[in-house]
């Protein structure tokens, strides 16, 4: 900051204070996920540094022209449109909060149009490819049984990789073939497990807890007993995709997309799939209110190719 004006330094301090206040807002009042909070604050910090470099001396000096210049620079650096759209969304949310708090009178980001996102269809497996992936040979040790259970649970339930990594032993209820998921914004939902996933989990838990007492803590662990990271889960998926000879890039999210696609192709209605996936439009209090657990299980058993019961 030695070569910068005193006014810019004041902006740096004041805007940092405002960002910290906004961080408390999105963490408590809006209850956004940790991942979303981290992205918002990173975006705002980058913009604060850009404004400082432009010698903006007051928060009221942040206008539509300044924000557009920042976004134009991102385009020139060939930043993905989805990332630029998120950064603009972060600014819009930040200034909306400042307007509400009376810090500023207008939201300078509000009128800026969100860039049209490139159409992207996530990769997914055919039913035959899914069976080829899941029916391959796994080692019968703890790591092999864990890997098989991971793949089965991802495809059987359609949960996000972050949700899978966050599972604890106590979240799995094998007697009822259900698993409790903590989704985005700490929202909870219950999803069914297919029989192959259930059997894979039983085998894994037998290997991990040979004394029969399952204990507590993370469900899927590494060799040191620590919780698996999402990156490690992605590497596990990639390993078995290659072993199965599937000639395309498949990620944990691809298994989630395969889950939804196969249910839809088999005749499941979109509302049921939406509930099973736990999309953000469903709140904790709304889960299963329109359909009920029994109907969801019935839809699942009739539609999913690796369902719990024989059809």
C-alpha positions in Angstrom: 0.0 0.0 0.0 3.0 2.3 0.1 2.4 3.7 -3.4 -1.3 4.1 -3.0 -3.3 7.1 -2.0 -4.6 7.5 1.5 -8.1 7.5 0.1 -7.7 4.1 -1.5 -6.3 2.8 1.8 -9.4 4.1 3.6 -11.6 2.3 1.1 -9.6 -0.9 1.6 -10.2 -0.8 5.4 -13.8 0.3 5.1 -14.8 -2.2 2.4 -13.0 -5.0 4.3 -15.2 -4.1 7.3 -18.3 -4.2 5.2 -17.3 -7.6 3.6 -16.8 -9.0 7.1 -20.3 -7.8 8.1 -21.7 -9.3 4.9 -19.9 -12.6 5.8 -21.7 -12.8 9.1 -25.0 -12.1 7.3 -24.7 -14.9 4.7 -23.4 -17.3 7.4 -26.1 -16.8 9.9 -29.2 -15.1 8.4 -29.0 -16.7 5.0 -27.4 -19.9 6.2 -25.4 -20.4 2.9 -23.1 -23.4 2.6 -19.5 -23.0 3.6 -18.4 -23.4 -0.1 -20.8 -20.6 -1.2 -19.6 -18.3 1.5 -16.0 -18.9 0.6 -16.7 -18.1 -3.1 -18.6 -14.9 -2.2 -15.9 -13.6 0.0 -13.1 -14.5 -2.4 -15.0 -12.6 -5.2 -15.5 -9.6 -3.1 -11.9 -9.5 -2.0 -10.8 -9.6 -5.6 -13.1 -6.7 -6.5 -12.0 -4.7 -3.5 -8.4 -5.0 -4.7 -9.4 -4.0 -8.2 -11.3 -0.9 -6.9 -8.2 0.0 -4.8 -6.0 -0.2 -7.8 -8.4 2.1 -9.7 -7.9 4.7 -6.8 -11.6 4.6 -5.8 -11.7 6.5 -2.5 -15.2 5.7 -1.2 -17.8 3.0 -1.4 -20.1 5.4 -3.1 -17.5 5.6 -5.9 -18.2 2.1 -6.8 -20.5 2.4 -9.8 -21.8 0.4 -12.7 -18.9 1.5 -14.9 -16.3 0.3 -12.4 -17.9 -3.1 -12.1 -18.3 -3.4 -15.8 -14.6 -2.7 -16.2 -13.7 -5.4 -13.7 -15.9 -7.9 -15.5 -14.4 -6.9 -18.9 -10.9 -7.7 -17.5 -12.1 -11.1 -16.5 -13.4 -11.7 -20.0 -10.0 -10.7 -21.4 -8.4 -13.2 -19.1 -10.7 -15.8 -20.6 -12.3 -16.6 -17.2 -15.3 -19.0 -17.7 -18.7 -17.4 -18.1 -20.0 -19.4 -15.2 -17.3 -18.0 -12.9 -18.0 -14.4 -14.1 -21.7 -14.9 -13.5 -21.0 -16.0 -10.0 -18.7 -13.1 -9.3 -21.4 -10.7 -10.5 -23.9 -12.5 -8.4 -21.6 -12.0 -5.4 -21.4 -8.2 -6.0 -25.2 -8.0 -6.5 -25.8 -9.8 -3.2 -23.2 -7.7 -1.4 -24.6 -4.3 -2.5 -28.2 -5.5 -1.9 -27.1 -6.1 1.7 -25.5 -2.7 1.9 -28.6 -1.0 0.6 -30.7 -2.8 3.2 -28.3 -1.7 5.9 -28.4 1.9 4.6 -24.7 2.0 3.8 -25.4 2.9 0.1 -28.5 4.1 -1.6 -28.3 2.1 -4.8 -27.0 -1.2 -6.0 -24.6 -0.5 -8.8 -24.4 -4.1 -9.9 -28.2 -4.6 -10.2 -28.6 -3.3 -13.8 -25.6 -5.3 -15.2 -26.8 -8.3 -17.2 -25.6 -11.7 -16.2 -23.6 -13.3 -19.0 -25.3 -16.1 -20.8 -23.7 -19.3 -19.7 -22.3 -21.8 -22.1 -24.6 -24.7 -22.5 -23.1 -27.7 -20.7 -24.4 -31.2 -20.5 -22.7 -33.2 -17.8 -21.5 -36.6 -18.8 -23.4 -39.6 -17.6 -23.3 -43.4 -17.9 -25.7 -45.6 -19.8 -27.3 -48.3 -17.7 -25.0 -50.8 -19.2 -22.0 -48.7 -18.4 -23.2 -48.2 -14.9 -23.5 -51.9 -14.4 -20.1 -52.4 -15.9 -18.6 -50.0 -13.4 -20.3 -51.4 -10.4 -20.1 -55.1 -11.2 -16.3 -55.1 -11.8 -14.0 -56.9 -9.4 -13.1 -55.1 -6.1 -10.5 -56.3 -3.7 -12.1 -57.9 -0.6 -10.1 -55.9 1.9 -11.3 -52.8 3.7 -10.2 -50.4 1.0 -11.7 -52.4 -1.8 -15.0 -52.8 0.1 -15.0 -49.1 0.8 -14.5 -48.2 -2.8 -17.3 -50.5 -3.9 -19.6 -49.0 -1.3 -18.7 -45.4 -2.4 -19.6 -46.1 -6.0 -22.8 -48.0 -5.2 -24.0 -45.2 -2.8 -23.2 -42.4 -5.3 -25.2 -44.1 -8.1 -27.9 -45.6 -5.8 -28.8 -42.3 -4.1 -27.7 -39.6 -6.4 -26.1 -37.6 -3.6 -23.4 -35.0 -4.2 -19.8 -35.9 -3.6 -19.6 -33.4 -0.7 -22.7 -35.0 0.9 -21.1 -38.4 0.6 -17.8 -37.3 2.1 -19.8 -35.7 5.0 -21.7 -38.9 5.9 -21.2 -40.3 9.4 -21.7 -43.9 10.4 -24.8 -42.9 12.3 -26.4 -41.4 9.1 -26.9 -44.8 7.6 -30.0 -46.8 8.6 -29.6 -50.2 6.9 -32.6 -51.7 8.6 -34.8 -49.2 6.8 -32.6 -48.8 3.7 -32.4 -45.1 4.2 -29.5 -42.6 4.6 -29.7 -39.1 6.1 -28.0 -36.4 4.0 -26.9 -33.0 5.0 -27.1 -31.0 1.8 -26.5 -27.4 0.8 -27.1 -24.8 3.5 -27.1 -27.7 6.1 -30.5 -28.8 4.8 -31.3 -32.4 5.7 -33.1 -35.0 3.6 -33.7 -38.7 3.6 -32.9 -40.8 0.6 -33.4 -44.5 -0.1 -30.6 -47.0 -0.9 -30.7 -49.8 -3.4 -30.0 -53.3 -2.3 -26.6 -53.5 -3.9 -25.5 -50.3 -2.1 -27.0 -51.7 1.1 -25.0 -54.9 0.7 -21.8 -53.1 -0.2 -22.1 -50.9 2.9 -22.7 -53.9 5.2 -19.6 -55.6 3.8 -17.5 -52.5 4.2 -18.7 -52.0 7.8 -17.9 -55.6 8.6 -14.4 -55.1 7.3 -14.0 -51.8 9.1 -15.5 -52.9 12.4 -14.8 -56.6 12.7 -16.0 -56.7 16.3 -19.5 -55.8 15.1 -19.6 -52.4 16.9 -19.9 -49.7 14.2 -19.0 -46.8 16.4 -19.3 -43.2 15.4 -17.5 -40.7 13.2 -17.0 -40.5 9.4 -18.5 -43.3 7.3 -15.8 -43.3 4.6 -12.2 -43.0 5.9 -8.7 -43.3 4.6 -6.0 -45.6 5.8 -5.3 -43.4 8.8 -8.9 -43.3 9.8 -9.5 -39.7 8.6 -12.5 -38.6 6.7 -12.1 -38.9 2.9 -11.9 -35.6 1.0 -14.0 -35.0 -2.1 -10.9 -35.0 -4.2 -10.0 -38.5 -2.9 -13.5 -39.7 -3.8 -13.1 -38.2 -7.3 -9.8 -40.1 -7.7 -11.4 -43.4 -6.5 -14.2 -42.9 -9.1 -11.7 -42.2 -11.8 -9.7 -45.3 -11.0 -12.6 -47.6 -11.4 -13.9 -45.9 -14.5 -10.6 -46.6 -16.1 -10.5 -50.1 -14.8 -14.0 -50.7 -16.3 -12.7 -49.5 -19.7 -15.3 -46.7 -19.9 -13.9 -44.3 -22.5 -15.1 -41.0 -21.2 -14.5 -38.7 -18.3 -16.8 -39.6 -15.4 -16.8 -37.7 -12.1 -18.8 -38.3 -8.9 -21.2 -35.7 -10.3 -21.6 -37.8 -13.4 -23.0 -40.6 -11.3 -25.5 -38.2 -9.7 -26.5 -37.1 -13.2 -26.7 -40.8 -14.3 -29.0 -41.5 -11.3 -31.4 -38.8 -12.3 -31.3 -39.6 -16.1 -32.0 -43.3 -15.5 -34.9 -42.6 -13.2 -36.4 -40.2 -15.7 -35.9 -42.6 -18.6 -37.7 -45.3 -16.6 -40.7 -43.1 -16.0 -40.1 -41.4 -12.7 -41.8 -38.0 -12.4 -39.7 -34.9 -12.2 -41.1 -33.9 -8.7 -39.9 -37.2 -7.3 -36.5 -36.9 -8.8 -36.2 -33.3 -7.5 -37.0 -34.5 -4.0 -34.5 -37.3 -4.2 -31.8 -35.0 -5.5 -32.4 -32.4 -2.8 -32.4 -29.4 -5.0 -32.2 -26.0 -3.3 -35.8 -25.2 -4.0 -36.8 -27.7 -1.4 -36.4 -26.7 2.3 -35.9 -29.0 5.3 -39.6 -28.6 6.3 -40.8 -29.4 2.8 -39.1 -32.7 2.3 -41.5 -35.4 1.4 -44.6 -33.3 2.3 -46.2 -33.6 -1.1 -45.3 -37.2 -1.8 -44.4 -38.9 1.5 -41.6 -41.4 2.1 -43.7 -44.4 1.1 -44.5 -43.0 -2.4 -40.9 -42.0 -2.9 -39.7 -45.5 -2.0 -42.3 -46.9 -4.4 -41.2 -44.6 -7.3 -37.6 -45.5 -6.5 -38.2 -49.3 -6.4 -40.2 -49.2 -9.7 -37.7 -47.0 -11.6 -34.1 -47.4 -10.4 -32.2 -50.2 -12.2 -30.5 -51.2 -8.9 -33.5 -50.9 -6.6 -33.9 -52.5 -3.2 -36.4 -55.2 -4.2 -36.9 -57.4 -7.2 -39.4 -56.1 -9.7 
